[in-house]
């Protein structure tokens, strides 16, 4: 059984999208993901050397670098 529908009202654009702000937000998100992946890779290698490999000093250095290096890279890439 068919029902009778009223036509939809015309579309009204309420506000224009701020594309520049959207692009800055997207670039920040992609940068955060990139530096997180780098940090996790360094952390995984450092934990391997600290736990399985016979180089605990190198492992500790890499675990500490997994925190410092991506942060420094993020700061230097903004210049």
N, CA, C and O atoms as a Tripos MOL2 file, in Angstrom:
@<TRIPOS>MOLECULE
protein
  316   315    79     0     0
PROTEIN
NO_CHARGES

@<TRIPOS>ATOM
      1 N           0.8430   -1.1410    0.0000 N.3       1 UNK1
      2 CA          0.0000    0.0000    0.0000 C.3       1 UNK1
      3 C           0.9100    1.2320    0.0000 C.2       1 UNK1
      4 O           1.7420    1.3990    0.8920 O.2       1 UNK1
      5 N           0.7510    2.0540   -0.9670 N.am      2 UNK2
      6 CA          1.5760    3.2410   -1.1090 C.3       2 UNK2
      7 C           1.0390    4.3590   -0.2270 C.2       2 UNK2
      8 O          -0.1710    4.5440   -0.0910 O.2       2 UNK2
      9 N           1.9680    5.0960    0.3690 N.am      3 UNK3
     10 CA          1.5360    6.2350    1.1800 C.3       3 UNK3
     11 C           1.9800    7.5190    0.4930 C.2       3 UNK3
     12 O           2.9440    7.5330   -0.2730 O.2       3 UNK3
     13 N           1.2800    8.5640    0.7750 N.am      4 UNK4
     14 CA          1.5690    9.8380    0.1470 C.3       4 UNK4
     15 C           2.5460   10.6000    1.0500 C.2       4 UNK4
     16 O           2.2620   10.8260    2.2260 O.2       4 UNK4
     17 N           3.7110   10.9970    0.4870 N.am      5 UNK5
     18 CA          4.7230   11.7340    1.2480 C.3       5 UNK5
     19 C           4.7690   13.1790    0.7820 C.2       5 UNK5
     20 O           4.5750   13.4830   -0.3950 O.2       5 UNK5
     21 N           5.0270   14.0510    1.7260 N.am      6 UNK6
     22 CA          5.2100   15.4570    1.3700 C.3       6 UNK6
     23 C           6.6260   15.6390    0.8330 C.2       6 UNK6
     24 O           7.5340   14.9330    1.2700 O.2       6 UNK6
     25 N           6.8370   16.5480   -0.0830 N.am      7 UNK7
     26 CA          8.1940   16.7800   -0.5930 C.3       7 UNK7
     27 C           9.0810   17.3800    0.4990 C.2       7 UNK7
     28 O           8.6060   18.0820    1.3920 O.2       7 UNK7
     29 N          10.3490   17.0920    0.4070 N.am      8 UNK8
     30 CA         11.3090   17.6160    1.3780 C.3       8 UNK8
     31 C          11.5040   19.1080    1.1860 C.2       8 UNK8
     32 O          11.4460   19.6000    0.0590 O.2       8 UNK8
     33 N          11.7340   19.8330    2.2640 N.am      9 UNK9
     34 CA         11.9940   21.2770    2.1130 C.3       9 UNK9
     35 C          13.3570   21.4780    1.4410 C.2       9 UNK9
     36 O          14.1990   20.5820    1.4920 O.2       9 UNK9
     37 N          13.5840   22.6140    0.8260 N.am     10 UNK10
     38 CA         14.8750   22.8530    0.1670 C.3      10 UNK10
     39 C          16.0030   22.8900    1.1910 C.2      10 UNK10
     40 O          15.8040   23.2940    2.3360 O.2      10 UNK10
     41 N          17.1890   22.4620    0.7630 N.am     11 UNK11
     42 CA         18.3480   22.4570    1.6450 C.3      11 UNK11
     43 C          18.8090   23.8770    1.9210 C.2      11 UNK11
     44 O          18.8520   24.7220    1.0270 O.2      11 UNK11
     45 N          19.1500   24.1180    3.1700 N.am     12 UNK12
     46 CA         19.6330   25.4340    3.5740 C.3      12 UNK12
     47 C          21.0300   25.2610    4.1350 C.2      12 UNK12
     48 O          21.2470   24.4760    5.0580 O.2      12 UNK12
     49 N          21.9780   26.0000    3.5700 N.am     13 UNK13
     50 CA         23.3470   25.9400    4.0790 C.3      13 UNK13
     51 C          23.4340   26.8500    5.2900 C.2      13 UNK13
     52 O          23.2690   28.0660    5.1890 O.2      13 UNK13
     53 N          23.7030   26.2260    6.4570 N.am     14 UNK14
     54 CA         23.6970   27.0120    7.6920 C.3      14 UNK14
     55 C          25.0120   27.7540    7.8990 C.2      14 UNK14
     56 O          25.0110   28.9120    8.3170 O.2      14 UNK14
     57 N          26.1290   27.0970    7.6090 N.am     15 UNK15
     58 CA         27.4100   27.7740    7.7410 C.3      15 UNK15
     59 C          28.4150   27.0880    6.8240 C.2      15 UNK15
     60 O          28.3380   25.8850    6.5740 O.2      15 UNK15
     61 N          29.3370   27.8660    6.3430 N.am     16 UNK16
     62 CA         30.3720   27.3040    5.4720 C.3      16 UNK16
     63 C          31.4120   26.6000    6.3360 C.2      16 UNK16
     64 O          31.6960   27.0210    7.4570 O.2      16 UNK16
     65 N          31.9730   25.5260    5.8000 N.am     17 UNK17
     66 CA         32.9890   24.7740    6.5390 C.3      17 UNK17
     67 C          34.3230   25.4950    6.4500 C.2      17 UNK17
     68 O          34.7000   25.9990    5.3920 O.2      17 UNK17
     69 N          35.0240   25.5390    7.5560 N.am     18 UNK18
     70 CA         36.3400   26.1690    7.6080 C.3      18 UNK18
     71 C          37.3830   25.1400    7.1810 C.2      18 UNK18
     72 O          37.8990   24.3930    8.0130 O.2      18 UNK18
     73 N          37.6930   25.1000    5.8900 N.am     19 UNK19
     74 CA         38.5850   24.0810    5.3570 C.3      19 UNK19
     75 C          40.0120   24.2310    5.8660 C.2      19 UNK19
     76 O          40.6990   23.2260    6.0470 O.2      19 UNK19
     77 N          40.4740   25.4370    6.0990 N.am     20 UNK20
     78 CA         41.8350   25.6340    6.5960 C.3      20 UNK20
     79 C          41.9750   25.0300    7.9950 C.2      20 UNK20
     80 O          42.9690   24.3650    8.2900 O.2      20 UNK20
     81 N          40.9990   25.2560    8.8380 N.am     21 UNK21
     82 CA         41.0460   24.6900   10.1950 C.3      21 UNK21
     83 C          40.9120   23.1760   10.1550 C.2      21 UNK21
     84 O          41.5630   22.4710   10.9260 O.2      21 UNK21
     85 N          40.0830   22.6820    9.2730 N.am     22 UNK22
     86 CA         39.9370   21.2350    9.1070 C.3      22 UNK22
     87 C          41.2550   20.6070    8.6670 C.2      22 UNK22
     88 O          41.6290   19.5450    9.1650 O.2      22 UNK22
     89 N          41.9580   21.2440    7.7460 N.am     23 UNK23
     90 CA         43.2330   20.7180    7.2520 C.3      23 UNK23
     91 C          44.2750   20.7200    8.3640 C.2      23 UNK23
     92 O          45.0560   19.7740    8.4650 O.2      23 UNK23
     93 N          44.3080   21.7580    9.2020 N.am     24 UNK24
     94 CA         45.2570   21.7960   10.3230 C.3      24 UNK24
     95 C          44.9730   20.6800   11.3140 C.2      24 UNK24
     96 O          45.9010   20.0460   11.8170 O.2      24 UNK24
     97 N          43.7090   20.4350   11.5970 N.am     25 UNK25
     98 CA         43.3380   19.3610   12.5230 C.3      25 UNK25
     99 C          43.7340   18.0050   11.9600 C.2      25 UNK25
    100 O          44.2800   17.1690   12.6800 O.2      25 UNK25
    101 N          43.4650   17.7810   10.6790 N.am     26 UNK26
    102 CA         43.8170   16.5120   10.0340 C.3      26 UNK26
    103 C          45.3230   16.3090   10.0130 C.2      26 UNK26
    104 O          45.7990   15.2090   10.2940 O.2      26 UNK26
    105 N          46.0820   17.3500    9.6870 N.am     27 UNK27
    106 CA         47.5390   17.2390    9.6720 C.3      27 UNK27
    107 C          48.0810   16.9330   11.0630 C.2      27 UNK27
    108 O          49.0260   16.1570   11.2020 O.2      27 UNK27
    109 N          47.4940   17.5330   12.0900 N.am     28 UNK28
    110 CA         47.9140   17.2340   13.4560 C.3      28 UNK28
    111 C          47.6340   15.7910   13.8400 C.2      28 UNK28
    112 O          48.4550   15.1490   14.4950 O.2      28 UNK28
    113 N          46.4790   15.2780   13.4370 N.am     29 UNK29
    114 CA         46.1390   13.8900   13.7260 C.3      29 UNK29
    115 C          47.0890   12.9300   13.0190 C.2      29 UNK29
    116 O          47.5720   11.9760   13.6280 O.2      29 UNK29
    117 N          47.3610   13.1730   11.7400 N.am     30 UNK30
    118 CA         48.2760   12.3070   10.9830 C.3      30 UNK30
    119 C          49.6780   12.3650   11.5840 C.2      30 UNK30
    120 O          50.3560   11.3410   11.6710 O.2      30 UNK30
    121 N          50.1130   13.5410   11.9950 N.am     31 UNK31
    122 CA         51.4270   13.6640   12.6340 C.3      31 UNK31
    123 C          51.4970   12.9060   13.9510 C.2      31 UNK31
    124 O          52.5020   12.2570   14.2440 O.2      31 UNK31
    125 N          50.4330   12.9840   14.7470 N.am     32 UNK32
    126 CA         50.4090   12.2590   16.0190 C.3      32 UNK32
    127 C          50.4590   10.7500   15.8020 C.2      32 UNK32
    128 O          51.1350   10.0380   16.5450 O.2      32 UNK32
    129 N          49.7490   10.2600   14.7900 N.am     33 UNK33
    130 CA         49.7840    8.8300   14.4850 C.3      33 UNK33
    131 C          51.1730    8.4220   14.0240 C.2      33 UNK33
    132 O          51.6790    7.3720   14.4210 O.2      33 UNK33
    133 N          51.7940    9.2490   13.1840 N.am     34 UNK34
    134 CA         53.1330    8.9500   12.6780 C.3      34 UNK34
    135 C          54.1420    8.8480   13.8240 C.2      34 UNK34
    136 O          54.9150    7.8930   13.8930 O.2      34 UNK34
    137 N          54.1300    9.8280   14.7140 N.am     35 UNK35
    138 CA         55.0890    9.8080   15.8220 C.3      35 UNK35
    139 C          54.7730    8.7070   16.8260 C.2      35 UNK35
    140 O          55.6890    8.1930   17.4690 O.2      35 UNK35
    141 N          53.5230    8.3350   16.9800 N.am     36 UNK36
    142 CA         53.1680    7.2180   17.8530 C.3      36 UNK36
    143 C          53.7000    5.8920   17.3070 C.2      36 UNK36
    144 O          54.1830    5.0530   18.0660 O.2      36 UNK36
    145 N          53.6090    5.7110   16.0050 N.am     37 UNK37
    146 CA         54.1230    4.4820   15.3900 C.3      37 UNK37
    147 C          55.6370    4.4110   15.5330 C.2      37 UNK37
    148 O          56.1810    3.3500   15.8370 O.2      37 UNK37
    149 N          56.3220    5.5290   15.3180 N.am     38 UNK38
    150 CA         57.7800    5.5590   15.4860 C.3      38 UNK38
    151 C          58.1440    5.2240   16.9250 C.2      38 UNK38
    152 O          59.0610    4.4400   17.1700 O.2      38 UNK38
    153 N          57.4330    5.8120   17.8740 N.am     39 UNK39
    154 CA         57.7020    5.5700   19.2860 C.3      39 UNK39
    155 C          57.4930    4.0990   19.6600 C.2      39 UNK39
    156 O          58.3000    3.5210   20.3880 O.2      39 UNK39
    157 N          56.4240    3.5050   19.1670 N.am     40 UNK40
    158 CA         56.1530    2.0990   19.4820 C.3      40 UNK40
    159 C          57.1770    1.1660   18.8530 C.2      40 UNK40
    160 O          57.5200    0.1390   19.4390 O.2      40 UNK40
    161 N          57.6690    1.5090   17.6690 N.am     41 UNK41
    162 CA         58.6940    0.6830   17.0330 C.3      41 UNK41
    163 C          59.9980    0.7290   17.8320 C.2      41 UNK41
    164 O          60.6270   -0.3050   18.0560 O.2      41 UNK41
    165 N          60.4000    1.9180   18.2580 N.am     42 UNK42
    166 CA         61.6140    2.0450   19.0770 C.3      42 UNK42
    167 C          61.4260    1.3180   20.4020 C.2      42 UNK42
    168 O          62.3490    0.6580   20.8790 O.2      42 UNK42
    169 N          60.2540    1.4290   20.9960 N.am     43 UNK43
    170 CA         59.9690    0.7540   22.2620 C.3      43 UNK43
    171 C          60.0450   -0.7620   22.1110 C.2      43 UNK43
    172 O          60.5960   -1.4420   22.9770 O.2      43 UNK43
    173 N          59.4950   -1.3000   21.0180 N.am     44 UNK44
    174 CA         59.5230   -2.7470   20.8070 C.3      44 UNK44
    175 C          60.9560   -3.2530   20.6600 C.2      44 UNK44
    176 O          61.3040   -4.2910   21.2220 O.2      44 UNK44
    177 N          61.7820   -2.5390   19.9190 N.am     45 UNK45
    178 CA         63.1810   -2.9480   19.7560 C.3      45 UNK45
    179 C          63.9140   -2.8430   21.0890 C.2      45 UNK45
    180 O          64.7010   -3.7230   21.4390 O.2      45 UNK45
    181 N          63.6600   -1.7730   21.8300 N.am     46 UNK46
    182 CA         64.2990   -1.6130   23.1340 C.3      46 UNK46
    183 C          63.9030   -2.7030   24.1090 C.2      46 UNK46
    184 O          64.7500   -3.2080   24.8460 O.2      46 UNK46
    185 N          62.6230   -3.0780   24.1270 N.am     47 UNK47
    186 CA         62.1940   -4.1560   25.0200 C.3      47 UNK47
    187 C          62.7900   -5.4960   24.6060 C.2      47 UNK47
    188 O          63.0860   -6.3340   25.4570 O.2      47 UNK47
    189 N          62.9660   -5.6990   23.3090 N.am     48 UNK48
    190 CA         63.6070   -6.9350   22.8490 C.3      48 UNK48
    191 C          65.0220   -7.0260   23.4050 C.2      48 UNK48
    192 O          65.4130   -8.0560   23.9530 O.2      48 UNK48
    193 N          65.7910   -5.9450   23.2650 N.am     49 UNK49
    194 CA         67.1680   -5.9750   23.7480 C.3      49 UNK49
    195 C          67.2320   -6.0660   25.2700 C.2      49 UNK49
    196 O          68.1460   -6.6910   25.8080 O.2      49 UNK49
    197 N          66.2810   -5.4550   25.9750 N.am     50 UNK50
    198 CA         66.3050   -5.4630   27.4350 C.3      50 UNK50
    199 C          65.8980   -6.8160   28.0010 C.2      50 UNK50
    200 O          66.4190   -7.2280   29.0380 O.2      50 UNK50
    201 N          64.9730   -7.5200   27.3410 N.am     51 UNK51
    202 CA         64.4320   -8.7460   27.9070 C.3      51 UNK51
    203 C          65.0650   -9.9920   27.2930 C.2      51 UNK51
    204 O          65.5330  -10.8690   28.0190 O.2      51 UNK51
    205 N          65.0840  -10.0780   25.9700 N.am     52 UNK52
    206 CA         65.5440  -11.2970   25.3070 C.3      52 UNK52
    207 C          67.0110  -11.2190   24.9310 C.2      52 UNK52
    208 O          67.7830  -12.1370   25.2080 O.2      52 UNK52
    209 N          67.3930  -10.1130   24.2970 N.am     53 UNK53
    210 CA         68.7920   -9.9570   23.8890 C.3      53 UNK53
    211 C          69.6660   -9.7290   25.1140 C.2      53 UNK53
    212 O          69.1760   -9.3230   26.1680 O.2      53 UNK53
    213 N          70.9310   -9.9860   24.9730 N.am     54 UNK54
    214 CA         71.8500   -9.8230   26.1120 C.3      54 UNK54
    215 C          72.4720   -8.4370   26.1090 C.2      54 UNK54
    216 O          73.6880   -8.3040   26.2510 O.2      54 UNK54
    217 N          71.6590   -7.4080   25.9490 N.am     55 UNK55
    218 CA         72.1540   -6.0340   25.9550 C.3      55 UNK55
    219 C          71.1760   -5.1530   26.7300 C.2      55 UNK55
    220 O          70.4840   -4.3250   26.1370 O.2      55 UNK55
    221 N          71.1150   -5.3300   28.0660 N.am     56 UNK56
    222 CA         70.1290   -4.5590   28.8340 C.3      56 UNK56
    223 C          70.3760   -3.0470   28.8050 C.2      56 UNK56
    224 O          69.4280   -2.2630   28.8400 O.2      56 UNK56
    225 N          71.6500   -2.6380   28.7430 N.am     57 UNK57
    226 CA         71.9280   -1.1950   28.6920 C.3      57 UNK57
    227 C          71.3700   -0.5810   27.4070 C.2      57 UNK57
    228 O          70.7380    0.4750   27.4450 O.2      57 UNK57
    229 N          71.6040   -1.2440   26.2690 N.am     58 UNK58
    230 CA         71.0660   -0.7630   25.0020 C.3      58 UNK58
    231 C          69.5360   -0.7560   25.0350 C.2      58 UNK58
    232 O          68.9060    0.1530   24.4960 O.2      58 UNK58
    233 N          68.9470   -1.7610   25.6610 N.am     59 UNK59
    234 CA         67.4990   -1.8180   25.7770 C.3      59 UNK59
    235 C          66.9370   -0.6500   26.5650 C.2      59 UNK59
    236 O          65.9290   -0.0620   26.1760 O.2      59 UNK59
    237 N          67.5870   -0.3090   27.6760 N.am     60 UNK60
    238 CA         67.1290    0.8120   28.5010 C.3      60 UNK60
    239 C          67.2740    2.1200   27.7380 C.2      60 UNK60
    240 O          66.3980    2.9820   27.8030 O.2      60 UNK60
    241 N          68.3780    2.2690   27.0140 N.am     61 UNK61
    242 CA         68.5820    3.4830   26.2240 C.3      61 UNK61
    243 C          67.4800    3.6160   25.1640 C.2      61 UNK61
    244 O          66.9410    4.7040   24.9640 O.2      61 UNK61
    245 N          67.1500    2.5250   24.4940 N.am     62 UNK62
    246 CA         66.1170    2.5810   23.4620 C.3      62 UNK62
    247 C          64.7250    2.8190   24.0580 C.2      62 UNK62
    248 O          63.9090    3.5210   23.4600 O.2      62 UNK62
    249 N          64.4540    2.2460   25.2170 N.am     63 UNK63
    250 CA         63.1510    2.4940   25.8650 C.3      63 UNK63
    251 C          63.0290    3.9750   26.2280 C.2      63 UNK63
    252 O          61.9700    4.5730   26.0370 O.2      63 UNK63
    253 N          64.0880    4.5590   26.7430 N.am     64 UNK64
    254 CA         64.0600    5.9950   27.0450 C.3      64 UNK64
    255 C          63.9680    6.8240   25.7680 C.2      64 UNK64
    256 O          63.3070    7.8620   25.7470 O.2      64 UNK64
    257 N          64.6240    6.3730   24.7120 N.am     65 UNK65
    258 CA         64.5670    7.0920   23.4340 C.3      65 UNK65
    259 C          63.1810    7.0250   22.8220 C.2      65 UNK65
    260 O          62.7910    7.9220   22.0750 O.2      65 UNK65
    261 N          62.4320    5.9750   23.1280 N.am     66 UNK66
    262 CA         61.0810    5.8650   22.5670 C.3      66 UNK66
    263 C          60.1720    6.9780   23.0780 C.2      66 UNK66
    264 O          59.1460    7.2720   22.4650 O.2      66 UNK66
    265 N          60.5400    7.5930   24.1860 N.am     67 UNK67
    266 CA         59.7730    8.7200   24.7120 C.3      67 UNK67
    267 C          60.3300   10.0380   24.1780 C.2      67 UNK67
    268 O          59.5710   10.9310   23.8010 O.2      67 UNK67
    269 N          61.6480   10.1540   24.1480 N.am     68 UNK68
    270 CA         62.2760   11.4330   23.8200 C.3      68 UNK68
    271 C          62.3240   11.7190   22.3220 C.2      68 UNK68
    272 O          62.0540   12.8460   21.9060 O.2      68 UNK68
    273 N          62.6560   10.7390   21.5200 N.am     69 UNK69
    274 CA         62.8930   10.9830   20.0870 C.3      69 UNK69
    275 C          61.6350   11.4420   19.3480 C.2      69 UNK69
    276 O          61.7070   12.4400   18.6310 O.2      69 UNK69
    277 N          60.4810   10.7690   19.4820 N.am     70 UNK70
    278 CA         59.3040   11.2590   18.7440 C.3      70 UNK70
    279 C          58.8670   12.6590   19.1690 C.2      70 UNK70
    280 O          58.4050   13.4390   18.3360 O.2      70 UNK70
    281 N          59.0050   12.9820   20.4410 N.am     71 UNK71
    282 CA         58.6670   14.3310   20.8840 C.3      71 UNK71
    283 C          59.5800   15.3740   20.2690 C.2      71 UNK71
    284 O          59.1270   16.4340   19.8380 O.2      71 UNK71
    285 N          60.8790   15.0660   20.2300 N.am     72 UNK72
    286 CA         61.8290   15.9850   19.6070 C.3      72 UNK72
    287 C          61.5690   16.1130   18.1080 C.2      72 UNK72
    288 O          61.6730   17.2040   17.5480 O.2      72 UNK72
    289 N          61.2330   15.0060   17.4630 N.am     73 UNK73
    290 CA         60.9300   15.0510   16.0280 C.3      73 UNK73
    291 C          59.6890   15.9080   15.7600 C.2      73 UNK73
    292 O          59.6500   16.6470   14.7760 O.2      73 UNK73
    293 N          58.6950   15.8160   16.6110 N.am     74 UNK74
    294 CA         57.4730   16.6100   16.4380 C.3      74 UNK74
    295 C          57.7650   18.0970   16.6020 C.2      74 UNK74
    296 O          57.2200   18.9240   15.8720 O.2      74 UNK74
    297 N          58.6230   18.4340   17.5580 N.am     75 UNK75
    298 CA         58.9620   19.8390   17.7760 C.3      75 UNK75
    299 C          59.7800   20.3760   16.6110 C.2      75 UNK75
    300 O          59.5070   21.4750   16.1280 O.2      75 UNK75
    301 N          60.7740   19.6290   16.1490 N.am     76 UNK76
    302 CA         61.6440   20.0980   15.0600 C.3      76 UNK76
    303 C          60.9180   20.1400   13.7280 C.2      76 UNK76
    304 O          61.2760   20.9510   12.8740 O.2      76 UNK76
    305 N          59.9190   19.3070   13.5150 N.am     77 UNK77
    306 CA         59.2240   19.2980   12.2170 C.3      77 UNK77
    307 C          58.3090   20.5190   12.0620 C.2      77 UNK77
    308 O          57.9270   20.8530   10.9400 O.2      77 UNK77
    309 N          57.9590   21.1780   13.1390 N.am     78 UNK78
    310 CA         57.0930   22.3630   13.0520 C.3      78 UNK78
    311 C          57.8600   23.6140   12.6360 C.2      78 UNK78
    312 O          57.2400   24.6180   12.2820 O.2      78 UNK78
    313 N          59.1770   23.5820   12.6680 N.am     79 UNK79
    314 CA         59.9770   24.7580   12.3150 C.3      79 UNK79
    315 C          60.1270   24.8900   10.8460 C.2      79 UNK79
    316 O          60.7720   25.8260   10.3720 O.2      79 UNK79
@<TRIPOS>BOND
     1     1     2 1
     2     2     3 1
     3     3     4 2
     4     3     5 am
     5     5     6 1
     6     6     7 1
     7     7     8 2
     8     7     9 am
     9     9    10 1
    10    10    11 1
    11    11    12 2
    12    11    13 am
    13    13    14 1
    14    14    15 1
    15    15    16 2
    16    15    17 am
    17    17    18 1
    18    18    19 1
    19    19    20 2
    20    19    21 am
    21    21    22 1
    22    22    23 1
    23    23    24 2
    24    23    25 am
    25    25    26 1
    26    26    27 1
    27    27    28 2
    28    27    29 am
    29    29    30 1
    30    30    31 1
    31    31    32 2
    32    31    33 am
    33    33    34 1
    34    34    35 1
    35    35    36 2
    36    35    37 am
    37    37    38 1
    38    38    39 1
    39    39    40 2
    40    39    41 am
    41    41    42 1
    42    42    43 1
    43    43    44 2
    44    43    45 am
    45    45    46 1
    46    46    47 1
    47    47    48 2
    48    47    49 am
    49    49    50 1
    50    50    51 1
    51    51    52 2
    52    51    53 am
    53    53    54 1
    54    54    55 1
    55    55    56 2
    56    55    57 am
    57    57    58 1
    58    58    59 1
    59    59    60 2
    60    59    61 am
    61    61    62 1
    62    62    63 1
    63    63    64 2
    64    63    65 am
    65    65    66 1
    66    66    67 1
    67    67    68 2
    68    67    69 am
    69    69    70 1
    70    70    71 1
    71    71    72 2
    72    71    73 am
    73    73    74 1
    74    74    75 1
    75    75    76 2
    76    75    77 am
    77    77    78 1
    78    78    79 1
    79    79    80 2
    80    79    81 am
    81    81    82 1
    82    82    83 1
    83    83    84 2
    84    83    85 am
    85    85    86 1
    86    86    87 1
    87    87    88 2
    88    87    89 am
    89    89    90 1
    90    90    91 1
    91    91    92 2
    92    91    93 am
    93    93    94 1
    94    94    95 1
    95    95    96 2
    96    95    97 am
    97    97    98 1
    98    98    99 1
    99    99   100 2
   100    99   101 am
   101   101   102 1
   102   102   103 1
   103   103   104 2
   104   103   105 am
   105   105   106 1
   106   106   107 1
   107   107   108 2
   108   107   109 am
   109   109   110 1
   110   110   111 1
   111   111   112 2
   112   111   113 am
   113   113   114 1
   114   114   115 1
   115   115   116 2
   116   115   117 am
   117   117   118 1
   118   118   119 1
   119   119   120 2
   120   119   121 am
   121   121   122 1
   122   122   123 1
   123   123   124 2
   124   123   125 am
   125   125   126 1
   126   126   127 1
   127   127   128 2
   128   127   129 am
   129   129   130 1
   130   130   131 1
   131   131   132 2
   132   131   133 am
   133   133   134 1
   134   134   135 1
   135   135   136 2
   136   135   137 am
   137   137   138 1
   138   138   139 1
   139   139   140 2
   140   139   141 am
   141   141   142 1
   142   142   143 1
   143   143   144 2
   144   143   145 am
   145   145   146 1
   146   146   147 1
   147   147   148 2
   148   147   149 am
   149   149   150 1
   150   150   151 1
   151   151   152 2
   152   151   153 am
   153   153   154 1
   154   154   155 1
   155   155   156 2
   156   155   157 am
   157   157   158 1
   158   158   159 1
   159   159   160 2
   160   159   161 am
   161   161   162 1
   162   162   163 1
   163   163   164 2
   164   163   165 am
   165   165   166 1
   166   166   167 1
   167   167   168 2
   168   167   169 am
   169   169   170 1
   170   170   171 1
   171   171   172 2
   172   171   173 am
   173   173   174 1
   174   174   175 1
   175   175   176 2
   176   175   177 am
   177   177   178 1
   178   178   179 1
   179   179   180 2
   180   179   181 am
   181   181   182 1
   182   182   183 1
   183   183   184 2
   184   183   185 am
   185   185   186 1
   186   186   187 1
   187   187   188 2
   188   187   189 am
   189   189   190 1
   190   190   191 1
   191   191   192 2
   192   191   193 am
   193   193   194 1
   194   194   195 1
   195   195   196 2
   196   195   197 am
   197   197   198 1
   198   198   199 1
   199   199   200 2
   200   199   201 am
   201   201   202 1
   202   202   203 1
   203   203   204 2
   204   203   205 am
   205   205   206 1
   206   206   207 1
   207   207   208 2
   208   207   209 am
   209   209   210 1
   210   210   211 1
   211   211   212 2
   212   211   213 am
   213   213   214 1
   214   214   215 1
   215   215   216 2
   216   215   217 am
   217   217   218 1
   218   218   219 1
   219   219   220 2
   220   219   221 am
   221   221   222 1
   222   222   223 1
   223   223   224 2
   224   223   225 am
   225   225   226 1
   226   226   227 1
   227   227   228 2
   228   227   229 am
   229   229   230 1
   230   230   231 1
   231   231   232 2
   232   231   233 am
   233   233   234 1
   234   234   235 1
   235   235   236 2
   236   235   237 am
   237   237   238 1
   238   238   239 1
   239   239   240 2
   240   239   241 am
   241   241   242 1
   242   242   243 1
   243   243   244 2
   244   243   245 am
   245   245   246 1
   246   246   247 1
   247   247   248 2
   248   247   249 am
   249   249   250 1
   250   250   251 1
   251   251   252 2
   252   251   253 am
   253   253   254 1
   254   254   255 1
   255   255   256 2
   256   255   257 am
   257   257   258 1
   258   258   259 1
   259   259   260 2
   260   259   261 am
   261   261   262 1
   262   262   263 1
   263   263   264 2
   264   263   265 am
   265   265   266 1
   266   266   267 1
   267   267   268 2
   268   267   269 am
   269   269   270 1
   270   270   271 1
   271   271   272 2
   272   271   273 am
   273   273   274 1
   274   274   275 1
   275   275   276 2
   276   275   277 am
   277   277   278 1
   278   278   279 1
   279   279   280 2
   280   279   281 am
   281   281   282 1
   282   282   283 1
   283   283   284 2
   284   283   285 am
   285   285   286 1
   286   286   287 1
   287   287   288 2
   288   287   289 am
   289   289   290 1
   290   290   291 1
   291   291   292 2
   292   291   293 am
   293   293   294 1
   294   294   295 1
   295   295   296 2
   296   295   297 am
   297   297   298 1
   298   298   299 1
   299   299   300 2
   300   299   301 am
   301   301   302 1
   302   302   303 1
   303   303   304 2
   304   303   305 am
   305   305   306 1
   306   306   307 1
   307   307   308 2
   308   307   309 am
   309   309   310 1
   310   310   311 1
   311   311   312 2
   312   311   313 am
   313   313   314 1
   314   314   315 1
   315   315   316 2
@<TRIPOS>SUBSTRUCTURE
     1 UNK1         2 RESIDUE 1 A UNK
     2 UNK2         6 RESIDUE 1 A UNK
     3 UNK3        10 RESIDUE 1 A UNK
     4 UNK4        14 RESIDUE 1 A UNK
     5 UNK5        18 RESIDUE 1 A UNK
     6 UNK6        22 RESIDUE 1 A UNK
     7 UNK7        26 RESIDUE 1 A UNK
     8 UNK8        30 RESIDUE 1 A UNK
     9 UNK9        34 RESIDUE 1 A UNK
    10 UNK10       38 RESIDUE 1 A UNK
    11 UNK11       42 RESIDUE 1 A UNK
    12 UNK12       46 RESIDUE 1 A UNK
    13 UNK13       50 RESIDUE 1 A UNK
    14 UNK14       54 RESIDUE 1 A UNK
    15 UNK15       58 RESIDUE 1 A UNK
    16 UNK16       62 RESIDUE 1 A UNK
    17 UNK17       66 RESIDUE 1 A UNK
    18 UNK18       70 RESIDUE 1 A UNK
    19 UNK19       74 RESIDUE 1 A UNK
    20 UNK20       78 RESIDUE 1 A UNK
    21 UNK21       82 RESIDUE 1 A UNK
    22 UNK22       86 RESIDUE 1 A UNK
    23 UNK23       90 RESIDUE 1 A UNK
    24 UNK24       94 RESIDUE 1 A UNK
    25 UNK25       98 RESIDUE 1 A UNK
    26 UNK26      102 RESIDUE 1 A UNK
    27 UNK27      106 RESIDUE 1 A UNK
    28 UNK28      110 RESIDUE 1 A UNK
    29 UNK29      114 RESIDUE 1 A UNK
    30 UNK30      118 RESIDUE 1 A UNK
    31 UNK31      122 RESIDUE 1 A UNK
    32 UNK32      126 RESIDUE 1 A UNK
    33 UNK33      130 RESIDUE 1 A UNK
    34 UNK34      134 RESIDUE 1 A UNK
    35 UNK35      138 RESIDUE 1 A UNK
    36 UNK36      142 RESIDUE 1 A UNK
    37 UNK37      146 RESIDUE 1 A UNK
    38 UNK38      150 RESIDUE 1 A UNK
    39 UNK39      154 RESIDUE 1 A UNK
    40 UNK40      158 RESIDUE 1 A UNK
    41 UNK41      162 RESIDUE 1 A UNK
    42 UNK42      166 RESIDUE 1 A UNK
    43 UNK43      170 RESIDUE 1 A UNK
    44 UNK44      174 RESIDUE 1 A UNK
    45 UNK45      178 RESIDUE 1 A UNK
    46 UNK46      182 RESIDUE 1 A UNK
    47 UNK47      186 RESIDUE 1 A UNK
    48 UNK48      190 RESIDUE 1 A UNK
    49 UNK49      194 RESIDUE 1 A UNK
    50 UNK50      198 RESIDUE 1 A UNK
    51 UNK51      202 RESIDUE 1 A UNK
    52 UNK52      206 RESIDUE 1 A UNK
    53 UNK53      210 RESIDUE 1 A UNK
    54 UNK54      214 RESIDUE 1 A UNK
    55 UNK55      218 RESIDUE 1 A UNK
    56 UNK56      222 RESIDUE 1 A UNK
    57 UNK57      226 RESIDUE 1 A UNK
    58 UNK58      230 RESIDUE 1 A UNK
    59 UNK59      234 RESIDUE 1 A UNK
    60 UNK60      238 RESIDUE 1 A UNK
    61 UNK61      242 RESIDUE 1 A UNK
    62 UNK62      246 RESIDUE 1 A UNK
    63 UNK63      250 RESIDUE 1 A UNK
    64 UNK64      254 RESIDUE 1 A UNK
    65 UNK65      258 RESIDUE 1 A UNK
    66 UNK66      262 RESIDUE 1 A UNK
    67 UNK67      266 RESIDUE 1 A UNK
    68 UNK68      270 RESIDUE 1 A UNK
    69 UNK69      274 RESIDUE 1 A UNK
    70 UNK70      278 RESIDUE 1 A UNK
    71 UNK71      282 RESIDUE 1 A UNK
    72 UNK72      286 RESIDUE 1 A UNK
    73 UNK73      290 RESIDUE 1 A UNK
    74 UNK74      294 RESIDUE 1 A UNK
    75 UNK75      298 RESIDUE 1 A UNK
    76 UNK76      302 RESIDUE 1 A UNK
    77 UNK77      306 RESIDUE 1 A UNK
    78 UNK78      310 RESIDUE 1 A UNK
    79 UNK79      314 RESIDUE 1 A UNK
